[in-house]
Every structure is written in C-alpha cells, then in structure tokens.
Amino acid sequence: MKLHTHFLADSANFNADQTFTVFKGGITVVQALSFPTIAKFVIITRLEFDANETKKPHSMQSELTLPGGRHVTAPAQLIALRPPEPPGTRAFANVISQMNVLLEQPGDVRIRTQVDGESLPLLYITGVKVEVIG
C-alpha cells in the first residue's frame, strides 16, 4: 500500500469517475461561539494498492484524542477495491471519513489513522472559541 493523500477538509463528495471533489481542504481550525460544540469535518485519504493487495479486504480506522485527553474511536471503514484491469498493475481507493465530534472544550484534536494496522501521518485540528463583535 502507498499513501498518496491524507488531509482534513470541511466536506467532500465522490464523483462517478472515481475522483472526489473537496470543499475547503486543508483545514486546521474549527471555530465555535461556545463549548461544548460539534466539530464537523472529513478526513480525505487516497491509497494505492498493487494487484496482489486487491485480492484481500482492507479497512481503515481513526482514533481521535480530544482536548483533555479523552479518546474516541471511529467505526472501521471497509476500503472497496476493484482489481486492476490489464495492463494495469495498481488499484486506487479514495476514502472520505465523515467526522462529527463533540468538543467539550477548546484545544487540539489529534487524529491517528491506520489502514490494516499500518499508521498514516498524524492529523491535527484545533477547536477555538470566537467572539462576535456587534
């Protein structure tokens, strides 16, 4: 398995041509008027598998460490792969993981993701309180 892309965005959609459309990609901050609040974002991941790896099932799972140290584990996601058609030797998978996380206080959220037990780079997002000036 080879990692091509792994980042956070506000939202994303799958397209019929096996690509995806990302809205506001590369986010690092969630703003809230008060806490607790629900942080909504997606994890975008693009993976490459060789022909032999397409013969077995794969899964991805994320664990979040919230401000204050509490851990939350997201449900495992099955990664759907089609065997490459000749002369192809590689298969690609786009995975969009929707996150709706209760942040009880401002601070950093650390996101650890694994594919078949293999760790991907850590991702971080920060919850911050904003004031409305009016």
C-alpha positions in Angstrom: 0.0 0.0 0.0 1.2 3.5 -0.8 -0.3 6.7 0.6 -1.0 9.5 -1.9 -3.1 11.9 0.0 -4.2 12.3 3.7 -5.7 15.6 4.9 -8.7 17.3 6.5 -11.5 19.3 4.8 -14.9 20.8 5.6 -16.6 18.3 3.3 -16.1 16.2 0.1 -18.1 14.2 -2.4 -17.3 11.2 -4.6 -17.6 11.6 -8.3 -18.7 9.0 -10.9 -15.2 8.9 -12.5 -13.5 7.7 -9.2 -12.3 11.1 -8.2 -13.6 13.3 -5.4 -14.5 17.0 -5.0 -13.2 18.7 -1.9 -14.7 21.7 -0.3 -12.3 23.9 1.8 -9.5 21.4 2.0 -6.5 21.6 4.3 -8.4 23.0 7.3 -6.6 23.2 10.7 -9.1 25.1 12.8 -12.8 24.7 13.9 -14.3 27.8 15.2 -17.2 27.9 17.7 -19.1 30.6 19.5 -19.3 28.4 22.7 -18.3 25.0 24.0 -19.4 22.2 24.0 -19.8 22.2 20.3 -20.0 19.7 17.4 -17.0 19.8 15.1 -17.9 18.6 11.6 -15.1 17.7 9.1 -13.9 14.9 6.8 -10.7 13.0 6.5 -9.7 12.6 2.9 -7.4 9.7 2.0 -6.2 8.3 -1.3 -4.4 5.0 -1.3 -2.7 2.9 -4.0 -2.6 -0.9 -3.9 -0.7 -3.4 -6.1 -2.6 -6.1 -7.9 -1.9 -8.7 -5.1 -3.2 -6.4 -2.4 -6.6 -6.1 -4.2 -7.2 -9.8 -3.6 -7.9 -9.3 0.2 -10.1 -6.9 2.1 -8.7 -3.7 3.6 -10.0 -1.4 6.3 -9.3 2.0 7.8 -9.9 3.2 11.3 -9.3 6.6 13.0 -8.8 7.3 16.7 -9.1 10.9 18.0 -7.5 12.3 21.1 -9.7 15.2 22.2 -8.7 18.3 24.3 -8.5 17.0 27.8 -7.1 13.6 26.8 -10.3 11.6 26.1 -10.0 9.1 23.2 -12.7 8.4 20.7 -12.5 5.6 18.1 -14.4 6.0 14.8 -16.0 2.9 13.3 -13.8 0.9 10.9 -14.4 1.6 7.2 -14.1 -1.1 4.6 -12.0 0.0 1.6 -13.6 -1.1 -1.6 -11.1 -2.1 -4.3 -11.6 -3.4 -7.8 -8.8 -5.5 -9.3 -6.8 -3.5 -11.9 -7.7 -4.3 -15.5 -4.9 -5.3 -17.7 -2.4 -3.9 -18.4 -2.9 -2.1 -15.0 -0.9 -3.3 -12.0 -2.3 -0.8 -9.5 -5.6 0.0 -7.9 -6.6 3.2 -6.2 -9.0 3.9 -3.4 -10.5 7.2 -2.3 -11.8 7.2 1.3 -13.8 10.0 2.8 -14.3 9.7 6.5 -17.1 11.9 7.9 -16.4 13.1 11.5 -18.9 14.7 13.8 -17.0 15.2 17.1 -18.3 16.6 20.4 -15.7 19.1 21.6 -16.3 19.8 25.2 -13.6 22.5 25.4 -11.2 24.4 23.1 -7.9 22.8 22.2 -6.1 20.4 19.8 -7.6 17.2 18.4 -5.0 14.6 17.3 -6.2 12.1 14.7 -4.4 8.8 14.3 -5.5 6.7 11.3 -4.5 3.2 10.4 -5.0 1.1 7.3 -4.8 -2.6 8.1 -2.9 -1.7 11.3 -0.3 0.5 9.4 -0.2 4.1 10.7 -0.7 7.0 8.4 0.7 10.5 9.3 -1.0 12.2 12.2 -3.5 14.9 11.5 -4.4 17.8 13.9 -7.3 20.2 14.1 -7.8 22.9 16.8 -11.1 24.0 18.3 -11.1 27.7 19.1 -13.7 30.0 20.7 -14.5 33.1 18.7 -16.3 36.2 19.9 -18.9 38.0 17.9 -18.4 41.7 17.9 -21.6 43.5 17.2 
